[in-house]
Amino acid sequence: MAKALPKITLSPSRDIPFDKLVLSQSNVRRVKNGVTINDLADDIERRGLLQGLNVRPQLDEAGAETGLFEIPAGGRRYRALEVLVKRKRFARTALVPCVVKAANDPVLAEEDSLAENSEREPLHPLDEFRGMQRLAERGEAEEAIAAHFRVTPAVVRQRLKLASVSPTLHEVYAEGGMTLDQLMAFTVSDDHARQEQVWEILAHSHNKSPSFIRARLTEATVPATDPRARFVGIDTYVQAGGCVLRDLFEEDRGGWLQDAALLDKLAADKLKAEAETIAAEGWKWVEVAIELPYGFDFELRTIEPSHTPPTEEAQAEIAKLQAEADALEDEWSNADEIPDEVDARITAIDEAIAELNEGVWTYDPAEMAFAGAFVTIGHDGKVAVERGWVRAEDEPTAEPDAQAGVEGAPPENDPAFVGPRLPEGGVQRAVITIGGAAEPASAEEEEDVIKPLSDRLISELTAERTLALQDAFAQNPSVAFAAVLHSFVLAMFYWGRTESCLTVSISRVTFPFQGAGLKNSGPAKAIEARHAAWKARLPESDAELWDALQQLDGAEQAALFAHCSAYAVNAVYEVAPKYDNGRVSAHRVARRIEHSHVLARAVGLDLVGAGWRPTAENYFGKVTKARILEAVAEGKGDQTAALIDHLKKPDMAREAERLMADADWLPEPLRTPALDAPGAEPGTSQAGDEDTALPAFLDDEDPTGGHDPEGAADEAAYAIAAE
């Protein structure tokens, strides 16, 4: 039978006067590291001594005890007590709790010292977070907790935020399944259900970075850098009951605003107030929009303001402001850092000087009476006003001329007019009305006045002139091209003007259904820049346009012709009504789309090169889950699609956007099909007009109207979970 091991006996503890304790040379700690002695003294003064000293009796040369005790383990606590004695906060003879080991203990004193410092286990970060949370729950202020543990209040707020993450994720972190950086990323949201959903997404995602976590948790919010947020102001939004999410661990540029609907309402209300001020200027109409869509200025023309240079008073104010700015810059030129208030003042001065240098731009009140303005939010978060726009229906009618008394009278001294004129020195007879009808002229009076030519005769004569002009026109291709170009430029740059004898017409294609951000897309900006460049070269008056076009060389005329013609390109799908309305039919739409492919091949259309990428906003969020998986499988392979097939619709759409970012994939409506097989007639069908086969993406009848019932249920479930 094995002999049982003897039970261990712990060293006795006793209270020893402080003045009987001395430091031991056996203490292995030699390098200062961590909390300073003074900080430890402060801690003992507040809480008392939480851990006693480890001591051994001191022996003299003969091996007898001297009455003093050496401290191999606990030297820093001893020095902290020594500081308290010097501060007169601790008596030299006060008792100190100690564990006393025999002087001849078989375990060396150096081993005790090393073991005490190396065998201790530091507190797990999660325990630290929860510990501070318990202190806060018991009423301790953040500043007080920070002072107790010698950290800043910001650090305490970080720890409390980490403690507020979902307990489920805490357990994952405690078991080592999550890094501290990932846990910190989850603090941007207080929604535990959403935190757990995102963690589930990460389990099937290659991207597990903290930035990806933050992006998923804040995707339904509005960044504080958004123009709407900058326009309304964070303080105003918060005062109205809005909540702002902040990231306490990374630079978040102001955080994220949770309530987008509230933000839009506040922005609209503020814009309406601005619109009242603009309306007081005398405009016929003022339209308010948080964001002006692409094409808002189609079929509108502008009226030009007149400029007044800066006055003498403005020049004096500019000089005064410039002197102030120079003085501030000289004062702070050698400083390492300029105070925020000084920097703000210099910026305000620069803006004021720029505004004064602009002078004053004023509009003619008579033109303002039939023109209007748009009030919106600029990219810088400030109110932006687009003044001086005239709608076609508001265009003023021509003023009566000198011969207005004669029905059908021409403008005076107009050599281009074809029709009757008053004789030199002639006087128009006054029209006398009787009972609402004009008094008939006598036969004698009729002989004294040259009557206007009849409408029929004028039509017959001008028909002959038109036919002759058409014949001459056909024999001069350069003039014909210039005339068509003139008509196009009138339509595109001088909206509402139709001073052209050509019946050729061109109109801009509008987009009643357009995704968010179309106005800021690459093609839209390129077209806008090209239009602005041509507009700067063309005369302000349409009467001078013909002569100006003749000054352009052939290449310039061709480039301008292409620019104007481009506005008429229409490759937009339209839903054909059940009964043919004479304008849109399935056959016409199909032929239109087919011809757009011809143009696309001719110009080498490259939508991927133009910057189009499938996103949750422009595609994945608007199709069924099956189509999302089909797209990912086509662009990245079946294995990649399998990674997201378990997700709910909103999360699947967002993950698909990330996975397909570099796939160069296009949905079918954006693709240009290859040429038909040799011998086939492009764009034709053997079936009747109304039976013409549509492309696959046009022929896909979805009884749900393009919405996925399952996806809708998923979205509803997610909305409930988010609450």
Secondary structure, 3 states (H helix, E strand, C coil): CCCCCCCCCCCCEEEEEHHHEEECCCCCCCCCCCCCHHHHHHHHHHHCCCCCEEEEEEECCCCCEEEEEEEEECHHHHHHHHHHHHCCCCCCCCEEEEEECCCCCCCCHHHHHHHHHHCCCCCCHHHHHHHHHHHHHCCCCHHHHHHHCCCCHHHHHHHHHHHCCCHHHHHHHHCCCCCHHHHHHHHHCCCHHHHHHHHHHHHCCCCCCHHHHHHHHCCCCEECCCHHHHHHCHHHHHHCCCCEECCCCCCCCCCEECCHHHHHHHHHHHHHHHHHHHHCCCCCEEEECCCCCCCCCCCEEECCCEEECCCHHHHHHHHHHHHHHHHHHHHHCCCCCCCHHHHHHHHHHHHHHHHHHCCEEECCHHHHCCCEEEEEECCCCCEEEEEEEEEHHHCCCCCCCCCCCCCCCCCCCCCCCCCCCCCCCCCCCCCCEECCEECCCCHHHHHHCCCCCCHHHHHHHHHHHHHHHHHHHHCCHHHHHHHHHHHHHHHHHCCCCCCCCCCCCCCCCCCCCCCCCHHHCHHHHHHHHHHHHHHHHCCCCHHHHHHHHHCCCHHHHHHHHHHHHHCCCCCCCCCCCCCCCCCCCHHHHHHHHHHHHHHHHHHCCCCCCCCCCCCCCCCHHHCCHHHHHHHHHHHHCHHHHHCCCCCCHHHHHHHHHHHCCCCCCCCHHHCCCCCCCCCCCCCCCCCCHHHCCCCCCCCCCCCCCCCCHHHHHHHHHHHHHHC
